[in-house]
Amino acid sequence: MRAAGRAVRARLRDRIAASDPGLLRLTAGLRTVGAIALTLAVLSLLRADVHLLVAGAMAAMVATFAIREKQLGAQAVTLALGLPVALASVSLGAVLNTRLVVGDAFFVVLIFCAVYGRRFGDRGTALGLIGFQVYFLSLFVGATVGTLPELCGAMALAFCSSALMRFAVVPATPTGVLLRLRLAFRARLAQLVSAQVELLGAPADEMDKALEAVREGTARLHETAMMIQGRLEEGTPDESAARLVQRRIADAEIAAERLGLLLLTARSAERADTLTLHLPGAPAPSLSGPAVPDEAGATLHRDLQALHALVLRAGSGDTGTGLAHVRNRLLGYRDEENLPPASAAVQDVFRGIGESARAVLGLRIALDGPQDESDDTPATARSREELDAEDAAIDGGEEAEPEEQTGLRRPTTRAAVQVAVGSSLAIVGGELLSTQRWYWAVLTCWIVFLNTASTGEILVKGYRRLLGTVFGVVAGILLAGLVGKHTWTAFALVLVLIFAMFYSAPLSYTLMSFFVTAMLGLLYTLLHTYSLDVLVLRIEETALGAVCGVVAAALVLPVQTDRRTNELLGTVLERLAEVTEAAVGQLSGGPADELLDKARDLDQALADLRAATQPLIHPVTPLRTRRHTARYVVALLETCAYHARTLAATAELLPTHPSIAADPRLRGAAGRTVRNIETIAVRVADEHAGAQVETGPSIASLLGSDAGTPRYGRITDRVLRHLERLDEAVVGLARPLGVPVAAPKG
């Protein structure tokens, strides 16, 4: 019974870790709710009236969610600076509340400064957010000069409660967050292997569904790898340890993605296209039969399940002969040991399982230190020696500082001007709708500019906020009717809604807006200002604020969505060319480079592009052709990034791996691919450029290699395959981007 209970708890822990990497959303929700609850408890003991309770609760929420630094010391400094900012803001709000013109003018200046402060990093962003939100709070609760002492006391209490929750009750150290992210990576890796098991046995009519699960698992694993990348510097003791973890995470991610492609190839009539894993909705390749032949299929299913168990138990402290036996058997496939009789494609899957087991072993050594080697087979011992040699070769490097834009070209300056103009329009329009609650329009205008950089992004965010507000108003009406005059019941529901708001925020902005509006309905009930007219007015003010934001973004220093995506696309292509050229250079015998850092820069640039294309691929976008084109281009770039990432990881093995030898011919053979990437980048920057994409013989033929008879298991042949797929994907980018393709030279 105890063993079964531990297994259930372990599965539950893995599910939670996979659904909320690093428990970042859970921590944010608990910390915020805890700070609010503590503030309310102390204020109730002091017999504060309901206005102070609401003000304290809102201040505790702002003081908690505004802080974004990763280091605890930096968080403490920002929180300490935030209190005088909050006190000054609420005082000015109380003084200027009754002075219409002066108060409105100051609000616009405050908004400009708050947005401009983002250029100073997380601290500037936090202090600007605190200043704006607390000024808004003073308008919401109707602060006056006479109530300032009580309000300032409530503010101080809220900040103290936030500090207590952040540093004592729900602490989140960089090391602890990174540890939880590593657990999440393991859990998501196990989920991906489980989806690959389902893909192996899926009947023809369920292949698309099984493929979609693999595609989603691959994307979620990559997302977690990127989150770990952003936490390595603060969460590891030194740069060498950070680079070691970075390398092992990259190895595991690449091995898992490659295993999925090999499985697709084994189940299809022809070699699977890498694009299949990256294009949402892409159909599964045609099947060669109902499944892999029975005997080999049964062995393959067993070994995939064994790999799944190996991933789950890695890092759990679970050791023993059973785990060693599984690990040794899977690692043996890397050295052609005990390969079952089957087709070449199916045998490739077994080799892929061996590579994945080797990546899991490396991950476990990097994260947990040396392991018991008493049960190692010769194949396992060789894998350990390779990993040790790679670890010894890892060294840190310095990154170049990016060029900073100045003046109105700086994004923070441009956004500050835009939001100031939009807020001015929102104030005027809001006053016409309501002289009492005009600030809702300003709040919406402010929010739609947060974390957006183009008119299209602002339009989509405004639409989502309005949609969430409409449904939130309905929920607010129902909750207000149920709560009635029960103050503490209302506050309990407010806490639940705040937790739901923070937990859902990274997943859905519409859902977050829903919880915010439902919570406000309860706050209006507490302040005895609730009515149906008030909630309908909130919808009107929200719509007005969104429109003002879009108008300001479109007319004042506009950044069109096409321009924004073209800029980011150019950055992705630049990073892709850098990674490819550096990897091929190292594989050709050139000097070592910081390849994994370059690969992660490419991944980050691609993530930025993917976010910027959301307005283009949103379901409400009327231009269906452009929507399909945007999805196809991003999928092709993800395919290119996968192959470039794999080439970079392989190149870094060069000094230590006995199966890899530098080949000077690679530089010349891959030169066409790099030139094509640069040509596409030039054409994206200037549509009138006359350059053309080159085509010609395959890279394998340029090296005099017979690509039709690959030497399975040799790393050199894998390099050729990745270079060829990368070359094909780059040429494929030319058509949707309107770049002319030159005819092959006869």
JOKALIN-V895605 format. One record per backbone hydrogen bond with DSSP energy under -1.0 kcal/mol. CO is the residue of the C=O (numbers start at 1). NH is the residue of the N-H. E is the energy in kcal/mol with one decimal. If there is no record, write none. Layout:
BEGIN
CO_NH_E ; CO_NH_E
END
This chain:
BEGIN
1_5_-2.5 ; 2_6_-2.5 ; 3_7_-2.2 ; 4_8_-2.3 ; 5_9_-2.5 ; 6_10_-2.5 ; 7_11_-2.4 ; 8_12_-2.5 ; 9_13_-2.6 ; 10_14_-2.4 ; 11_15_-2.3 ; 12_16_-2.4 ; 13_17_-2.7 ; 14_18_-2.4 ; 15_19_-2.2 ; 16_20_-2.1 ; 20_23_-2.9 ; 21_24_-1.2 ; 23_27_-2.6 ; 24_28_-2.2 ; 25_29_-2.4 ; 26_30_-2.7 ; 27_31_-2.6 ; 28_32_-2.1 ; 29_33_-2.6 ; 30_34_-2.7 ; 31_35_-2.2 ; 32_36_-2.3 ; 33_37_-2.8 ; 34_38_-2.5 ; 35_39_-2.1 ; 36_40_-2.7 ; 37_41_-2.4 ; 38_42_-2.3 ; 39_43_-2.4 ; 40_44_-2.4 ; 41_45_-1.8 ; 42_46_-1.5 ; 43_48_-2.4 ; 44_47_-1.3 ; 49_53_-1.8 ; 50_54_-2.5 ; 51_55_-2.4 ; 52_56_-3.0 ; 53_57_-2.5 ; 54_58_-2.5 ; 55_59_-2.4 ; 56_60_-2.4 ; 57_61_-1.9 ; 58_62_-2.3 ; 59_63_-2.9 ; 60_64_-1.3 ; 61_65_-2.5 ; 62_66_-1.9 ; 71_75_-2.0 ; 72_76_-2.3 ; 73_77_-2.0 ; 74_78_-2.3 ; 75_79_-2.6 ; 76_80_-2.3 ; 77_81_-2.3 ; 78_82_-2.0 ; 79_83_-1.2 ; 81_85_-1.3 ; 82_86_-2.6 ; 83_87_-2.7 ; 84_88_-2.5 ; 85_89_-2.2 ; 86_90_-2.7 ; 87_91_-1.9 ; 88_92_-2.4 ; 89_93_-2.2 ; 90_94_-2.1 ; 91_95_-2.3 ; 92_96_-2.8 ; 99_103_-2.7 ; 100_104_-2.4 ; 101_105_-2.5 ; 102_106_-2.5 ; 103_107_-2.1 ; 104_108_-2.0 ; 105_109_-2.1 ; 106_110_-3.0 ; 107_111_-2.3 ; 108_112_-2.4 ; 109_113_-2.5 ; 110_114_-2.5 ; 111_115_-2.2 ; 112_116_-2.8 ; 113_117_-1.9 ; 115_118_-1.6 ; 116_119_-1.7 ; 117_120_-1.8 ; 118_121_-1.7 ; 121_125_-2.3 ; 122_126_-2.5 ; 123_127_-2.6 ; 124_128_-2.1 ; 125_129_-2.3 ; 126_130_-2.6 ; 127_131_-2.5 ; 128_132_-2.3 ; 129_133_-2.7 ; 130_134_-2.4 ; 131_135_-1.6 ; 132_136_-2.4 ; 133_137_-2.4 ; 134_138_-2.2 ; 135_139_-1.5 ; 136_140_-2.3 ; 137_141_-2.4 ; 138_143_-2.9 ; 145_148_-1.0 ; 147_151_-2.4 ; 148_152_-3.2 ; 149_153_-2.1 ; 150_154_-2.4 ; 151_155_-2.3 ; 152_156_-2.5 ; 153_157_-2.4 ; 154_158_-2.4 ; 155_159_-2.4 ; 156_160_-2.2 ; 157_161_-2.6 ; 158_162_-2.3 ; 159_163_-2.3 ; 160_164_-2.5 ; 161_165_-2.3 ; 162_166_-2.4 ; 163_167_-2.7 ; 164_168_-1.9 ; 164_169_-1.8 ; 165_170_-3.1 ; 173_177_-2.8 ; 174_178_-2.4 ; 175_179_-2.1 ; 176_180_-2.2 ; 177_181_-2.4 ; 178_182_-2.2 ; 179_183_-1.9 ; 180_184_-2.1 ; 181_185_-2.4 ; 182_186_-2.2 ; 183_187_-2.4 ; 184_188_-2.8 ; 185_189_-2.5 ; 186_190_-2.3 ; 187_191_-2.0 ; 188_192_-2.2 ; 189_193_-2.3 ; 190_194_-2.3 ; 191_195_-2.1 ; 192_196_-2.1 ; 193_197_-2.0 ; 194_198_-1.8 ; 195_199_-2.0 ; 196_200_-1.9 ; 197_201_-1.3 ; 203_206_-1.8 ; 204_207_-1.1 ; 206_210_-2.4 ; 207_211_-3.1 ; 208_212_-2.2 ; 209_213_-1.7 ; 210_214_-1.9 ; 211_215_-2.9 ; 212_216_-2.6 ; 213_217_-2.4 ; 214_218_-2.5 ; 215_219_-2.1 ; 216_220_-2.5 ; 217_221_-2.1 ; 218_222_-2.1 ; 219_223_-2.3 ; 220_224_-2.0 ; 221_225_-2.2 ; 222_226_-2.2 ; 223_227_-1.9 ; 224_228_-2.4 ; 225_229_-2.1 ; 226_230_-1.6 ; 228_231_-1.4 ; 231_235_-2.0 ; 232_236_-1.2 ; 238_242_-1.8 ; 239_243_-2.5 ; 240_244_-2.1 ; 241_245_-2.3 ; 242_246_-2.5 ; 243_247_-2.4 ; 244_248_-2.3 ; 245_249_-2.6 ; 246_250_-2.2 ; 247_251_-2.5 ; 248_252_-2.2 ; 249_253_-2.4 ; 250_254_-2.6 ; 251_255_-2.6 ; 252_256_-2.2 ; 253_257_-2.2 ; 254_258_-2.6 ; 255_259_-2.2 ; 256_260_-1.6 ; 257_261_-1.6 ; 258_262_-2.4 ; 259_263_-2.2 ; 260_264_-2.0 ; 261_265_-2.3 ; 262_266_-2.4 ; 263_267_-1.6 ; 267_288_-1.2 ; 273_276_-2.0 ; 274_277_-1.6 ; 275_278_-1.5 ; 275_279_-1.9 ; 279_282_-2.3 ; 286_269_-2.4 ; 293_297_-3.6 ; 294_298_-2.7 ; 295_299_-1.9 ; 296_300_-2.8 ; 297_301_-2.7 ; 298_302_-2.2 ; 299_303_-2.5 ; 300_304_-2.4 ; 301_305_-2.1 ; 302_306_-2.1 ; 303_307_-2.5 ; 304_308_-2.3 ; 305_309_-2.3 ; 306_310_-2.5 ; 307_311_-2.4 ; 308_312_-2.2 ; 309_313_-2.2 ; 310_314_-1.3 ; 313_316_-1.9 ; 320_324_-2.2 ; 321_325_-2.7 ; 322_326_-2.0 ; 323_327_-2.5 ; 324_328_-2.8 ; 325_329_-2.2 ; 326_330_-2.2 ; 327_331_-2.6 ; 328_332_-1.6 ; 330_333_-1.1 ; 331_334_-1.4 ; 332_335_-1.2 ; 332_337_-2.4 ; 333_336_-1.4 ; 343_347_-2.5 ; 344_348_-1.9 ; 345_349_-1.1 ; 346_350_-1.5 ; 347_351_-2.1 ; 348_352_-2.4 ; 349_353_-2.3 ; 350_354_-2.0 ; 351_355_-2.4 ; 352_356_-2.2 ; 353_357_-2.5 ; 354_358_-2.1 ; 355_359_-2.1 ; 356_360_-2.4 ; 357_361_-2.3 ; 358_362_-2.4 ; 359_363_-2.4 ; 360_364_-2.4 ; 361_365_-2.3 ; 362_366_-2.4 ; 363_367_-2.1 ; 364_368_-2.8 ; 365_369_-1.8 ; 373_376_-1.4 ; 377_381_-2.7 ; 378_382_-2.3 ; 379_383_-1.9 ; 380_384_-2.3 ; 381_385_-2.3 ; 382_386_-2.3 ; 383_387_-2.3 ; 384_388_-2.8 ; 385_389_-2.3 ; 386_390_-2.3 ; 387_391_-2.7 ; 388_392_-2.1 ; 389_393_-1.2 ; 406_409_-1.4 ; 407_410_-1.5 ; 410_414_-2.4 ; 411_415_-2.7 ; 412_416_-2.2 ; 413_417_-2.2 ; 414_418_-2.5 ; 415_419_-2.9 ; 416_420_-1.8 ; 417_421_-2.2 ; 418_422_-2.9 ; 419_423_-2.5 ; 420_424_-1.9 ; 421_425_-2.1 ; 422_426_-2.3 ; 423_427_-2.6 ; 424_428_-2.1 ; 425_429_-2.8 ; 426_430_-3.0 ; 427_431_-2.5 ; 428_432_-1.4 ; 429_433_-1.6 ; 430_434_-3.1 ; 437_440_-1.3 ; 438_441_-1.1 ; 439_443_-2.5 ; 440_444_-2.2 ; 441_445_-2.3 ; 442_446_-2.5 ; 443_447_-2.6 ; 444_448_-2.4 ; 447_450_-1.4 ; 449_452_-1.3 ; 454_458_-2.0 ; 455_459_-2.4 ; 456_460_-2.4 ; 457_461_-2.4 ; 458_462_-2.6 ; 459_463_-2.2 ; 460_464_-2.4 ; 461_465_-2.4 ; 462_466_-2.3 ; 463_467_-2.4 ; 464_468_-2.5 ; 465_469_-2.3 ; 466_470_-2.3 ; 467_471_-1.9 ; 468_472_-2.2 ; 469_473_-2.3 ; 470_474_-1.4 ; 471_475_-2.1 ; 472_476_-2.9 ; 473_477_-2.3 ; 474_478_-1.9 ; 475_479_-2.8 ; 476_480_-2.6 ; 477_481_-1.8 ; 478_482_-1.8 ; 479_483_-2.7 ; 480_484_-2.2 ; 483_486_-1.7 ; 485_487_-1.3 ; 486_490_-2.1 ; 487_491_-2.2 ; 488_492_-2.2 ; 489_493_-2.2 ; 490_494_-2.2 ; 491_495_-2.1 ; 492_496_-1.9 ; 493_497_-2.6 ; 494_498_-2.4 ; 495_499_-2.4 ; 496_500_-2.4 ; 497_501_-2.3 ; 498_502_-2.4 ; 499_503_-2.6 ; 500_504_-2.0 ; 501_505_-1.2 ; 504_507_-1.1 ; 504_508_-2.6 ; 508_512_-2.0 ; 509_513_-2.3 ; 510_514_-1.9 ; 511_515_-2.1 ; 512_516_-2.3 ; 513_517_-2.4 ; 514_518_-2.3 ; 515_519_-2.2 ; 516_520_-2.2 ; 517_521_-1.9 ; 518_522_-1.3 ; 519_523_-2.1 ; 520_524_-2.7 ; 521_525_-1.5 ; 522_526_-2.2 ; 523_527_-2.1 ; 524_529_-2.7 ; 525_528_-1.2 ; 531_535_-1.6 ; 532_536_-2.3 ; 533_537_-2.3 ; 534_538_-1.6 ; 535_539_-1.4 ; 536_540_-2.1 ; 537_541_-3.1 ; 538_542_-2.5 ; 539_543_-2.6 ; 540_544_-2.4 ; 541_545_-2.8 ; 542_546_-2.4 ; 543_547_-2.3 ; 544_548_-2.6 ; 545_549_-2.2 ; 546_550_-2.3 ; 547_551_-2.8 ; 548_552_-2.5 ; 549_553_-2.3 ; 550_554_-2.2 ; 551_555_-2.0 ; 552_556_-2.4 ; 559_455_-2.0 ; 560_564_-2.8 ; 561_565_-3.0 ; 562_566_-2.2 ; 563_567_-2.3 ; 564_568_-2.3 ; 565_569_-2.8 ; 566_570_-2.5 ; 567_571_-1.8 ; 568_572_-2.5 ; 569_573_-2.6 ; 570_574_-2.2 ; 571_575_-2.6 ; 572_576_-2.8 ; 573_577_-2.5 ; 574_578_-2.0 ; 575_579_-2.6 ; 576_580_-2.6 ; 577_581_-2.7 ; 578_582_-2.4 ; 579_583_-2.8 ; 580_584_-2.8 ; 581_585_-2.3 ; 582_586_-2.2 ; 583_587_-2.5 ; 584_588_-1.4 ; 585_590_-2.9 ; 586_589_-1.3 ; 587_663_-2.4 ; 593_595_-2.1 ; 594_598_-1.9 ; 595_599_-2.6 ; 596_600_-2.2 ; 597_601_-2.0 ; 598_602_-2.0 ; 599_603_-2.2 ; 600_604_-2.5 ; 601_605_-2.4 ; 602_606_-2.3 ; 603_607_-2.2 ; 604_608_-2.2 ; 605_609_-2.0 ; 606_610_-2.6 ; 607_611_-2.0 ; 608_612_-2.1 ; 609_613_-1.7 ; 611_614_-1.2 ; 613_617_-1.7 ; 618_621_-2.2 ; 622_624_-1.5 ; 623_627_-1.9 ; 624_628_-2.4 ; 625_629_-2.4 ; 626_630_-2.6 ; 627_631_-2.1 ; 628_632_-2.3 ; 629_633_-2.8 ; 630_634_-2.3 ; 631_635_-2.2 ; 632_636_-2.5 ; 633_637_-2.3 ; 634_638_-2.2 ; 635_639_-2.0 ; 636_640_-2.5 ; 637_641_-2.7 ; 638_642_-2.2 ; 639_643_-2.1 ; 640_644_-2.7 ; 641_645_-2.9 ; 642_646_-2.1 ; 643_647_-2.4 ; 644_648_-2.4 ; 645_649_-2.3 ; 646_650_-2.5 ; 647_651_-2.7 ; 648_652_-1.8 ; 650_653_-1.1 ; 651_654_-1.2 ; 653_656_-1.8 ; 653_657_-2.5 ; 657_660_-1.3 ; 663_666_-2.0 ; 665_669_-2.1 ; 666_670_-2.8 ; 670_674_-1.8 ; 671_675_-2.5 ; 672_676_-2.4 ; 673_677_-2.1 ; 674_678_-2.3 ; 675_679_-2.4 ; 676_680_-2.4 ; 677_681_-2.1 ; 678_682_-2.2 ; 679_683_-2.3 ; 680_684_-2.3 ; 681_685_-2.0 ; 682_686_-2.0 ; 686_689_-2.1 ; 693_742_-2.9 ; 698_702_-1.7 ; 699_703_-1.2 ; 700_705_-3.0 ; 701_704_-1.2 ; 705_707_-1.2 ; 706_709_-1.5 ; 710_712_-1.4 ; 711_714_-2.1 ; 714_718_-1.4 ; 715_719_-2.4 ; 716_720_-1.8 ; 717_721_-2.2 ; 718_722_-2.5 ; 719_723_-2.5 ; 720_724_-2.6 ; 721_725_-2.6 ; 722_726_-2.5 ; 723_727_-2.5 ; 724_728_-2.5 ; 725_729_-2.5 ; 726_730_-2.4 ; 727_731_-2.1 ; 728_732_-2.2 ; 729_733_-1.2 ; 731_734_-1.1 ; 733_737_-1.4 ; 734_739_-2.9 ; 735_738_-1.4 ; 740_693_-2.8
END
